[in-house]
Amino acid sequence: MTMAAPAEAQIRPTPAMRAAIHPVSTVREMEAWLSRVPLTRDFPPDFAVMLRSQASLYVIEISTAPGCVPCGDLWTKLVQFRGRFGWRVQTIGQDEAILRSGRLGLPWVGHPVAWVRPLGDPGRMVPIAIGTDHEANIARNAWLAARMLTGARAAVGVRAMSRFTGIVGVRAPASSNPKGR
């Protein structure tokens, strides 16, 4: 018989998770991390047509926080995506983002996180960015999410999207007061 680990031990980030998350507080730090991120260059022939034709079916939702540099960067790129392809973009609160991450078994890493979901089904969603990313990668991930939500094998889409940058905003420092944690 094995004993379950205490709840406190279960929520501590693993070394692998810490290595995959890059908290930044300045534009310079963010740009330094983004310079290391591979850029999607190959797109299928139906890419732009499919994204425009699917605009009325999906919404992109993003968690954000005041003063979060990657949040502002991702928001700007999503607004450009909206202008180019017509998709709706809106914000969600931290509590909703944490619930969504938990449903999919993702660790909550902070802001921003962007999700694609069908307009008529708030229970089905696919994360397309954990942290900010290049515009081309965001568009590719939205395309893959739409494909996954309409029946493409999830394993194919997840494998293609598995390179989230993890460039997130710096979290507020934890309180040293036990009541404030």
Secondary structure, 3 states (H helix, E strand, C coil): CCCCCCHHHHCCCCHHHHHHCEEECCHHHHHHHHCCCCCCCCCCCCHHHHHHHCCCCEEEEEECCCCCHHHHHHHHHHHHHHHHHCCEEEEECHHHHHHHHHHCCCCCCCCCEEEEEECCCCCCCEEEEECECCHHHHHHHHHHHHHHHCCCCHHHHHHHHCCCCCEEECCCCCCCCHHHC
